[in-house]
Amino acid sequence: MPMTTDPEDKILKTEARWLEPLFTYNKNQFEMVGLPSHNHWHHYRVWCYMKELLETLYAQGIEYSEDELEGLIVATFFHDIAMHQTYDEQHGRMGADLCRFYFSDQPFKRPQCLLTVLEAIEIHDDKQYLHRFSAGEKPDLAVLLSVADDMDAFGTIGMLRYTEILLLRQLELSAIPDRVLKNARSRMEHLEKTFARSRYLIEKHRERYRRLFEFFKPLTGSNGKHASNWELLLRIRENLDNHTVGSQLSDLIVPADSTLLKQIQEELEKEGEFCENPGLISP
């Protein structure tokens, strides 16, 4: 049979080979850790965003080979895997080592572009964005991984993710809002510059960025502790201190405002629309 060249078929073929084993391996690593901000569900959502980026690029005539797609899914599911061992911001190098070890006893499964994959994993959290590409050029694996990862930092999901990891990195609660707003703005600007030709993509995720901004902005300054959202940050800190957080983002705020819980569930469902996979993903 001739090799498929349809972009969607190539992605489906990539998922058929890689999605379940990578997701299961991820889940096993984080099973005793929890860490919903960076666990197997985060990796899965980033893969959803990766497919959204690929769809956008395909519409512009930019395609990726089957080997490149395999490299992208592997990089996606290993970029934060070291977070089950360390919360350090420089976790990418350890993630690359873990990916190298994963393939050490099964070299026959190794993507041809593994060296590029390892580099993408190692530098994915460099928010100076030294890896850029001009409009019309084909972004490399490192660029796509960085952007897809950034997209999971917006919206209600981003609010929970930022708060958990910054608390685990021992940042004072009062310092979190300013840190988030600065970091998220950098991520959004990078998305806008990198995918400047993709108006729909930009508008969609600018709205998610706006929700994140509107949550944290009232918490800045001297009156921040009097804002209604402050109680939610306190709840997240309490749950982390009490070690009651499992693998779901909603665990961070239980018991909490039912409206927010509904927003989280709706956003999770919406963000999964690009990669439905019955039998693999459960609520």
N, C-alpha and C positions, 0 to 999 in steps of 0.2 A: 504493500500500500504506500502511496506517496505521502510524504510528511505534510502534516497540516500546516497551512500558512495563515489561517484565520486567527486574528489576535485573541478573540474570546476562546476559541478552541485550544490555543496554546496555553492560556491561563488555566483552563479546566484540566488540561493534561498535566500541568505542573502541580495543581492542587491534588489531583488523583494520586500522584506519586509521593508528595511531600507533606500535605497538610495534616493528615491524621498522625503520622509518626512524630512530626515536629511538635504539634500541639500536645500530644501525650507525653513526650519527653519533657517539655516545658512544665506541664502540670505536675509531673513527678518531682521536679526540682523544687517547686514552690509549695508542695503539698503541706509541709510542716512549717512554712514561713508565713503564709497569708500574703501580706504586702500587695493588696489589690491595685495600688498605684502603678506597679511595675511587674506584675506577675504574668501568667500565661494568657489571661484575658486582655491585658494591655498589648501583648504581642499579637494576639488575634485581631484586635481592633486596628493596630497599625498595618496589618496585612490588608484589612478592608480599605484603609486609606491608600495603601500602595496601589490597589487595583483601581481605585478612583483616579489616581494620578495617571496610571497607565492608559485608562480609557480616554482621559483628556489628551494625552500625548498621541495616542492612535488617531484621534480625530484630526490632529494636526499633521498626520503623515509620519509620525515618529514611532518606530516599532522596535521590539526587542526580540532577540532569538530565544529559543527554548532554553539554552544554557544560561543566558542572562536572567531569564525568569526564574530558573531554579536558584541562581545565585541570589536573587532578590528575596525569595521566600525564606531561604536559609538565613540570610543576613537579618531579615525581619525577626525571626524567631530566636535569634541568638544575641541581638544587640543589647538587651538588658538582662540576659540570663544570669550574669554575675551578681545581680542585685539580691539573689538569695544568699549570697555570702558577704556582700559588702554594700553599704549605702554610699560609698565614696563617689564623688562626681566623676572621677577618672576610672570608672568601672569598665570602660570599653576595651581596654587592653586585656583584662581578665576574661571578658566575654569572648574575645578573639581566641584566647588560649583554650577556653572551654569548647569552642567550635572546632578548633584544630584537633583537640582530643576526641571529640565526637566522631570524627571521620578517621581517626588513626587506626581503628580496628575494622573499618568497613570502607576501604579506599575505593571500592568499586562503585560506591554511591556518590563519591565526591564530585561536585560540579567542576567543570574544567576551569571556571573562573574563580576558584576558591581563594587564591591570593588576593584578588580584588574584593572578595567578600570579607575576608579577614581585615583588610584595611578599612572597609566601610564600617564594620562593627567597631573597630578601635577608635575611629574619629567621629562617630555619629553624634556625640554630645558636645562637639566643639561649636559653640554658638557664636564664634567669630565668623563663621561661614566662609572659610577660605576656599572651599570648593564651590565654585559658581559656574554657571554657563550662560551664554548669551541667548536671547530669544531666537528660536529657530534651530538651535543646536540640540543635540541629543544629550540629556543629562546622564551622568554616569551613576553607578549604583550608590555611591556615597551620597550624592545629592538627593536622590530619590528617598533613601533611607532616612536622611536627616529631615526632609520635609514631611514625610509620612509620620514620623515620630512627633514632630512639632504639632501636627494636626490633632493629635490626641490630648494636647495640653489646653484646648479651648473648651468653652461651654461649661455645663454643670459638672461633667466628668473631669475637666481640667481643674475646677475648683477643689474637688476632693483629692485629686492626684497631687497637686501642688502642696496642699496642706499636709497630707500624710508624709510625703518624703522630706519636706523641709523640717517638720517636727522631728522626724527620725534622724535628721542630720543636726539636731540640737539647736536649731534656730529658735530664737525667742518668738513667742506667738505674736507680739506686737510688731516684729520686724517682717513678718511674712507678707502682709499686703503690698508693701513697697517692693519687696523682692519679686513677687509674682508679677506685678504690673510692669516692671522693667523687663523681666525675662520674656513675658508673653508678648509685649510690644515688639521685641527683637524678633521673635518667632513669626509674628504676623507680617512684619515688614519683609522678612526673608521670603515668605510664601508669596507675597504680592510681587516682589521683584523677580523671583524665579519663574513664576507662572503668570507673568504680566499679560500674556495673550489670552488667558483663560478667564474671561469675565465672570461666567457663571460660577466657576470654582471659587474665585476670590470672593464674590458676594456671599456665597453660601457660608464660607468659613469666617468671613468678617462678622457675620451675624453671631456666630458662636463665640468669637473673640469678644464681641460687644457684651455678651451675657457674662463672660468671665470678668471683664472690666467693671461692669456695673455691680457685680457682687463685691469685689475687693476695694473699689475706689472709696466707698463710704467708711471703710475701716482704717484709712490712712489718717495721719495727723493726730492731734491731741484728743479729738472727740471720737476716735475710732472705736474705743471700747464701749461707747454708748450706743453704737449702731446695732440694729436688730440682728444683723448677720454675725455679730461677734459671738453670740451664744452658740452658733453652729461650730465655730472654731473651737470653742471650749469643749463641746461635746466630742469632737474628733480627738482632741488631746486626751480627754478622759478615757475614751475607749482604747486608745493606744496604751495609755498608762495601765489600764486594767487588763490588757492583753485579751480583749474580747473580739478582735478584728479577724475575720476569716479571709476568704478569697474574693468576696464580692465588695464592690465599692460601697454599696448601701450599708455594709456592716460598720462603716466608719461613723455613721450618723444615727444608728439605732439606739434608743428610740428617738425619733426626730419628727420634724414637721412633715405631715403626710403629703403636702403639696410638693415639697422638694423631692421626696421619695418618688413621687409620680413623674416629676421632671426627669429624674435619673433614669427610670425605667423607659420612658418614652425616648430619651436620647440614645440609650443603649440599643433599643429596637431600631431606631432610625439609622444609626450608624452601622447596623448590621445588614442593611438592605443590599449592599454590594457583594456580600459573600455568604449568603444563606447556605447552610450545610447541615440539613437535618441529620440527626444521629450523632453529630460531633458536638454541637453547641447546645447547651441547656441553659435555662434561666439562672 
